[in-house]
Amino acid sequence: MTATVTRDPAAPPATPRRRVVVSGPARAAIGFASGALLLFALAPSALSDFRLSLLAKYLCLAMVAVGIGLAWGRGGLLTLGQGVFFGLGGYAMAMHMKLADAGPGELPDFMALYGQLDALPWWWRPFASPWFALPATVLLPMLVAFLLGSLVFRRRVRGAYFAILSQALAAALVIFLIGQQGTTGGTNGLTDFQGFFGYDLDDPVNQRMVYFIVAGGLLLLLALARQLMHSRYGELLVAVRDGEERVRFLGHNPATVKLVAYVVAAGMAGLAGALFVPAVGIINPALIGVVPSIEFVVGVAVGGRAVLLGPVLGAVAVAWARTSLSEEFPAAWTYLQGLLFVLVVAFLPGGLASLPALARRLRRTPRQEVGT
């Protein structure tokens, strides 16, 4: 027997609930305004100078994650070599800052210390000009990505083969940098920067300025990524991911579509590396090799690669967990990170960003009738 509920005929009819529908551009504007309030007002007032510098570091890593979210989340390109482009942008900025600290006609301090060179290498000289160095932090990674992607995508290399190839490129760059100790600092990399375009980096006020630049850069990249995702190109990128042969049959070149996403992601990683140098104060091969490249992807997977904010949340969360847990469990952090990645992929494929949608689906589950 099933229990039923009867309604009083004399009772007034129930007023239907009105749902307020917010358009996509309005939601985006609200989201960016909330992010700006959080990054530019709440965080600087609530965090100490040390914690704020850590947040600037995390936001630089989140900028790399935005590019991976575009290339991997929308285009299906598992890029395990983003450390290459992060390093190219970082070293380009570091070279300019070292030359600015040394002064006109002088060798950077590490070159004088090693004593292997009597004159500045020719490929260092253009970076003395900020008009060359600043564009190079973005354009140089994009150029390398364009050359590599043109060769790879036209030969229809994809999937695991593309991931392994990009990872091998990161390993090759690390080997090159370590072997060039006299010109790149070798294993130690480039560090001990004194100024950033005339501003003393030891001054806490200037460090906050660097944080604001990093936060603004992240919001700018998020706006660019959203514009690409919601454009006709974004739809075409998803179509290539889901059915490359169908897109080719319709007259589009999938290699060009994937190449654009790969180049844009490389430019984002290069900008992140350039801002990482003044924010953290160092760039070395340990920060751009195979392991950091994998950590970038882990952060995107944990946050959720299918939505815009997922990679940012995941990158910040993983970086914060690494800083916190590695202090208490230095030998076990790598295993904890791997376990976190496996658990998210197995039980939460959409990442942390899918938790609100999952909770809404659970609330909307119709209740079963109560039998008596």
Order of alpha helices (4+ residues) and beta strands (2+ residues): alpha-alpha-alpha-alpha-alpha-alpha-alpha-alpha-beta-beta-beta-alpha-alpha-alpha-alpha-beta-alpha-alpha-alpha-alpha
